[in-house]
Amino acid sequence: MKGKKLLSMLTAGTLAATMVMPVMAADGGEVEVDVTTKTGVLRVEVPTTLAIAVDQFETSDVGTQIYSEEFTIANKSEINVKVGVTSTATVKNDVALAAKRSDVGTATAVGGTAWLAVAAKKSASNYEANSGADNFANLNESAANVTTFAKNGTSTSAAQTFYLKEGTGSATYSLLKPTADGKDNDKSYAQFYKLTALTTQPADQPALQAEVDKGDVYSIVTANAGNDGEPVEKIEKGTQLGTPNHAWAATNTYYTIADAATSKADLKAADSYVYGEMAKAASGADAAFRYVGALSSNKEAWGSEDISKVNIAYTIQGLAQSDYDAAVADGITYGLYKEKQKAVYSEISGAYWLSLDGSKGFAAAPTSLTIAGTASTDYTFEKSGWIKLNAKPAASTAIEFIINGTTYKVTTPAA
């Protein structure tokens, strides 16, 4: 009995060992995934013409001797945008520029003195803080929405920055057929992408589906493919086709687009391009500015040669939502946002200085200066354009000041 029992136990042990599941070695594999870069549709409307007048006798607006139409900006992009605008004026050599509007009243320069500024709109209806009609004669360099032109060499310039909210709804696409090389047909600012017809046009819906499975496809009614402004249908990669969802049509021509936008200068009349835009948001998508100024009376006749031209250059940059939210939190008013520029603090021969970059001074004296959050007048503005503090600030102290509407900031060195 003992032998049988032992045999039985050995058998059970052997069975238990053979029932243990072996570790399986799986065959290896690999997956290749294409990465899609989504840039967002950029479309910002700006004027293509603008009138500015040297209006010595105030025929257009009492108290404003330099007067302009309104330059408007509207964001119809798929994304939030930052618009930087730099205005550069061509001014006669012997014309002096005033840092303050009030300076023209006492000016004695032979060639005349002008105060020239660009004023950003504070709301949908006003340039001033009040709710009544604007009095442009009240606008001066102390207002946060006014930037005075600063003279640098032979040119004068003023810069402002606007943050505009993204559009709403779905983007619509249109055809651009340039009437000449390098011409965008005055579509204002947009990103234009060159269209290339598919080498083999789909002959039926399954063939079109195969193209859409590979990438975005753009469709235009063939009879309208030569007409500027015609609608373009975008069929996104992976879309399942079917009536009425982008169904194949023998009357259409199908295209792909270039990966990068074509600059205006490189547009060709022989080519076709597509651009997109969205509906403008009800608020936050607009901005506007205009030019204002005053002229000294010691110059009897002011003419077109004194201030002859203003060049408006703008840059448009897409923004992540978090960056836009941060700008809003810092105080956007109708699109305008004054960025804080860095300054430099120096201690030289027992004196305490603020300069633009450690070697260059500022074009005008500050209209306000705070040290550690407290307003201060304990400084002088030197002829070199440097600001001299009359007392040494404490270590790690924040200093902010405003010149020509731009806020500058610097922190003194740690102890």
C-alpha positions in Angstrom: 0.0 0.0 0.0 2.8 2.3 0.8 4.3 1.7 -2.6 1.1 2.4 -4.4 0.6 5.6 -2.4 4.1 6.8 -3.2 3.6 6.0 -6.9 0.3 7.9 -6.8 2.0 11.0 -5.3 4.8 10.9 -7.8 2.4 10.7 -10.7 0.4 13.6 -9.3 3.6 15.6 -9.0 4.6 14.8 -12.5 1.2 15.8 -13.9 1.3 19.1 -11.9 4.7 19.9 -13.4 3.5 19.2 -16.9 0.4 21.4 -16.4 2.4 24.6 -15.7 1.8 26.9 -18.7 5.2 27.7 -20.4 6.2 31.3 -21.0 5.4 32.1 -24.6 7.8 34.2 -26.6 5.8 36.6 -28.9 7.1 37.6 -32.3 8.3 41.2 -32.4 6.8 43.9 -34.7 6.9 47.5 -35.6 4.4 50.3 -36.4 5.2 53.4 -38.4 3.0 56.4 -37.8 3.0 59.6 -39.9 3.0 62.7 -37.8 0.7 65.5 -39.0 1.6 69.1 -38.3 -1.5 71.3 -37.8 -0.7 74.9 -38.2 -4.1 76.5 -38.2 -5.7 78.7 -40.8 -4.3 82.3 -40.7 -6.5 85.1 -42.1 -6.3 88.6 -40.8 -8.1 91.5 -42.5 -6.2 94.8 -42.7 -6.8 97.8 -45.0 -4.8 98.0 -48.2 -4.9 101.8 -48.4 -5.0 104.6 -45.8 -5.1 108.4 -46.0 -3.0 110.5 -43.6 -2.9 114.3 -43.9 -0.8 117.1 -42.5 -3.7 119.3 -41.6 -2.3 122.6 -40.3 -5.6 124.5 -40.3 -7.5 121.6 -38.7 -10.0 121.3 -41.5 -10.9 117.7 -40.5 -10.7 117.8 -36.8 -10.3 120.7 -34.4 -7.2 120.5 -32.4 -5.6 117.7 -34.5 -3.2 118.9 -37.1 -2.1 115.5 -38.2 -5.1 113.4 -39.0 -5.8 110.0 -40.5 -8.4 107.5 -41.4 -8.9 104.5 -39.1 -6.7 101.5 -39.7 -8.7 98.4 -38.7 -7.6 94.9 -38.0 -9.9 91.9 -37.7 -8.9 88.3 -37.0 -10.7 85.6 -39.1 -8.2 83.0 -38.3 -8.7 79.5 -36.9 -6.3 80.5 -34.1 -5.6 83.4 -31.8 -3.0 85.8 -33.2 -0.6 88.5 -32.1 -0.2 91.4 -34.5 2.8 93.6 -34.2 2.5 96.9 -36.0 5.5 99.2 -36.7 4.8 102.6 -38.3 7.8 104.4 -39.8 7.4 108.1 -40.9 9.6 109.9 -43.4 10.2 113.4 -41.8 12.1 116.3 -43.3 15.6 116.6 -41.7 15.0 120.0 -40.1 11.7 119.0 -38.5 12.1 118.4 -34.8 10.0 115.7 -33.1 8.5 116.5 -29.7 8.3 113.9 -26.9 5.2 115.6 -25.5 2.2 117.2 -27.3 2.5 120.3 -25.1 6.1 120.9 -26.3 4.9 122.2 -29.7 3.4 125.2 -28.1 6.8 126.6 -26.9 8.9 125.2 -29.8 11.3 127.6 -31.5 13.1 125.2 -34.0 13.5 126.9 -37.4 12.3 123.8 -39.3 9.2 123.4 -37.1 8.4 121.0 -34.3 5.8 118.2 -34.6 4.3 115.8 -32.1 3.3 112.7 -34.0 1.6 109.7 -32.5 -0.4 106.6 -33.2 -3.5 106.0 -31.0 -5.1 102.6 -30.5 -8.9 102.4 -30.1 -9.9 101.6 -26.6 -13.3 100.1 -27.4 -15.5 99.5 -30.4 -16.5 103.2 -30.4 -13.9 105.3 -28.6 -10.3 106.3 -28.5 -10.8 108.2 -25.2 -12.0 106.7 -21.9 -15.2 108.7 -21.8 -18.4 107.5 -23.4 -19.1 110.5 -25.5 -17.7 111.7 -28.8 -13.9 111.5 -29.1 -11.9 114.7 -28.8 -8.6 113.8 -30.5 -7.1 117.0 -29.2 -7.2 115.5 -25.8 -5.0 112.5 -26.8 -1.4 112.8 -25.6 1.6 110.8 -24.7 0.4 110.0 -21.2 -2.5 107.9 -22.4 -1.8 104.1 -22.3 -3.2 103.7 -25.8 -1.1 106.4 -27.4 2.5 105.8 -28.7 4.6 108.7 -29.6 6.9 108.4 -32.6 10.6 108.3 -31.6 13.3 109.6 -33.9 16.1 107.2 -34.6 18.6 108.6 -37.1 16.7 110.0 -40.1 13.5 108.0 -39.6 10.8 108.0 -36.9 8.9 105.0 -35.7 6.2 103.9 -33.3 5.3 100.3 -32.4 2.2 98.7 -31.0 1.0 95.1 -30.3 -2.4 93.7 -30.6 -3.8 90.3 -29.4 -6.9 89.1 -31.3 -9.2 86.3 -30.6 -9.7 83.3 -32.9 -12.7 83.0 -35.2 -15.8 80.9 -34.7 -17.5 78.1 -36.6 -15.8 76.1 -39.3 -13.3 77.5 -41.8 -14.4 78.1 -45.3 -11.9 78.0 -48.2 -11.6 80.1 -51.3 -9.6 80.1 -54.5 -7.0 82.7 -55.3 -6.1 83.3 -58.9 -3.6 86.2 -58.9 -4.2 88.7 -61.7 -0.4 89.2 -61.9 2.8 87.8 -60.4 3.3 88.8 -56.8 -0.3 90.0 -56.4 -2.8 88.7 -53.8 -5.7 90.7 -55.4 -5.9 92.8 -52.3 -7.2 90.0 -50.1 -5.4 91.6 -47.2 -3.3 89.3 -45.0 -3.8 85.6 -45.5 -1.7 82.5 -45.9 -1.9 81.2 -49.5 -1.2 77.6 -50.3 -0.4 76.4 -53.9 -2.9 73.9 -55.3 -1.6 70.9 -57.4 -4.2 68.8 -59.3 -4.0 65.1 -58.6 -1.9 63.5 -61.4 -4.7 60.9 -61.9 -8.1 62.4 -61.3 -10.4 60.0 -59.5 -12.9 58.3 -61.9 -15.3 57.3 -59.2 -16.0 57.5 -55.5 -13.8 54.6 -54.4 -10.9 56.2 -56.3 -11.5 59.5 -54.5 -11.8 57.6 -51.2 -8.4 56.1 -51.8 -6.9 59.6 -52.2 -8.7 60.9 -49.1 -7.3 58.0 -47.1 -3.8 59.2 -48.0 -4.2 62.9 -47.2 -6.4 66.1 -47.4 -8.0 66.7 -50.8 -9.4 70.0 -52.1 -12.2 70.1 -54.6 -13.2 72.8 -57.1 -15.9 72.8 -59.7 -13.9 72.4 -62.9 -15.8 75.1 -64.8 -14.9 77.6 -62.0 -11.3 76.7 -61.5 -10.0 79.8 -63.2 -12.2 82.3 -61.3 -10.7 84.2 -58.3 -12.8 83.8 -55.2 -14.6 80.6 -56.1 -15.4 78.3 -53.1 -13.1 75.4 -52.5 -14.2 72.3 -50.6 -11.7 70.7 -48.2 -12.0 67.0 -47.6 -9.9 66.0 -44.6 -7.8 62.9 -44.6 -9.7 59.9 -43.4 -13.2 61.3 -44.2 -15.7 58.6 -45.1 -17.3 59.8 -48.4 -20.9 59.6 -49.2 -23.9 61.7 -50.2 -24.0 64.5 -49.2 -20.7 64.2 -47.4 -18.1 65.2 -50.1 -19.5 62.8 -52.7 -17.4 62.3 -55.8 -18.5 64.3 -58.8 -17.3 64.1 -62.4 -17.7 67.9 -62.7 -15.0 68.5 -60.1 -11.2 68.7 -60.1 -9.3 67.4 -57.1 -6.1 68.9 -55.7 -3.6 68.6 -52.9 -1.9 71.7 -51.4 1.7 72.6 -50.6 3.0 72.0 -47.1 4.1 75.6 -46.7 2.4 78.9 -47.6 3.6 81.0 -50.6 4.7 84.5 -49.8 2.9 87.3 -51.7 6.1 88.2 -53.6 6.3 84.6 -54.9 2.6 84.3 -56.1 2.4 83.4 -59.8 -0.5 84.4 -62.1 -0.2 81.0 -63.8 -0.8 79.1 -60.5 -3.8 78.5 -58.3 -3.9 78.9 -54.5 -6.3 78.3 -51.6 -6.8 80.3 -48.4 -9.2 79.9 -45.5 -11.1 82.1 -43.1 -13.6 81.8 -40.3 -16.4 84.0 -39.0 -15.1 86.8 -36.7 -15.7 86.4 -33.0 -18.3 88.9 -31.6 -15.8 90.4 -29.3 -12.0 90.3 -28.9 -11.3 89.8 -32.6 -11.0 93.5 -33.6 -8.5 96.3 -33.2 -8.0 99.7 -34.7 -5.7 102.7 -34.6 -5.2 106.1 -36.3 -2.6 108.8 -36.4 -2.8 112.1 -34.6 -0.5 115.0 -34.1 0.2 118.7 -33.4 2.4 121.3 -35.2 4.3 124.2 -33.8 3.0 127.6 -34.9 6.5 129.2 -35.3 6.6 127.5 -38.8 4.2 129.4 -40.9 3.5 126.8 -43.6 3.5 123.1 -43.1 3.4 121.0 -46.2 3.6 117.5 -47.6 7.4 117.6 -47.7 7.6 118.0 -43.9 6.0 114.6 -43.1 5.8 112.9 -46.4 5.1 109.2 -45.9 4.2 106.6 -43.3 5.1 102.9 -43.8 3.0 100.5 -41.9 4.6 97.1 -41.4 2.9 94.3 -39.6 3.8 90.8 -38.4 1.2 88.2 -37.6 1.9 85.3 -35.3 -0.3 82.5 -34.2 -0.8 81.9 -30.5 -1.5 78.9 -28.3 -4.6 79.4 -26.2 -2.5 79.5 -23.0 -0.4 82.4 -24.4 -3.5 84.3 -25.4 -5.2 83.7 -22.0 -2.0 85.0 -20.3 -2.2 88.2 -22.5 -5.8 88.7 -21.7 -5.1 88.3 -18.0 -2.5 91.0 -18.3 -5.0 93.5 -19.6 -6.1 93.6 -23.2 -8.3 96.5 -24.1 -10.0 96.1 -27.5 -7.1 94.1 -28.8 -4.3 96.5 -27.6 -1.7 95.1 -25.4 1.4 97.0 -24.3 4.2 94.5 -23.9 6.8 95.2 -21.2 10.2 95.7 -22.5 13.4 95.0 -20.5 15.7 97.9 -19.5 19.1 97.8 -17.9 20.2 99.0 -14.4 23.8 100.2 -14.0 25.9 101.6 -11.2 28.7 103.8 -12.5 31.0 106.0 -10.4 28.5 106.1 -7.5 25.5 107.0 -9.7 22.5 104.8 -10.5 21.2 104.6 -14.1 18.5 103.1 -16.2 19.1 102.7 -19.9 17.6 100.9 -22.9 20.3 98.3 -23.4 23.3 99.3 -21.3 24.7 101.7 -24.0 21.7 103.4 -25.6 19.3 105.9 -24.0 15.6 106.5 -24.4 14.0 108.8 -26.9 11.9 110.6 -24.3 11.6 111.0 -20.5 9.3 108.6 -18.6 5.7 109.7 -18.0 5.7 107.6 -14.8 8.2 105.6 -12.8 7.6 103.2 -9.9 10.1 101.6 -7.6 8.9 98.5 -5.7 5.4 99.4 -6.7 5.5 103.0 -5.4 5.4 106.0 -7.7 8.6 108.0 -7.7 9.8 111.4 -9.0 13.2 111.0 -7.5 15.1 110.9 -10.8 16.4 113.0 -13.6 16.3 112.4 -17.4 19.7 113.2 -18.8 20.5 114.5 -22.3 22.0 111.2 -23.2 18.6 109.6 -22.8 19.6 107.8 -19.6 17.5 108.0 -16.4 19.5 108.8 -13.3 18.0 107.7 -10.0 18.8 110.1 -7.1 19.0 107.3 -4.5 20.3 103.8 -4.7 17.3 101.3 -4.8 17.4 98.2 -2.5 18.6 94.9 -3.9 16.2 92.8 -5.9 13.9 95.8 -6.4 11.5 95.9 -9.3 11.4 99.2 -11.3 8.9 99.9 -14.0 8.4 103.1 -16.1 6.5 104.2 -19.1 8.0 106.0 -22.1 6.0 106.8 -25.2 3.3 104.4 -24.0 5.6 101.4 -23.7 6.3 99.9 -20.2 9.9 99.0 -19.4 10.9 96.9 -16.4 14.1 96.0 -14.6 15.1 94.4 -11.4 18.1 95.5 -9.4 20.8 92.9 -8.7 20.4 90.7 -5.6 22.6 91.5 -2.6 
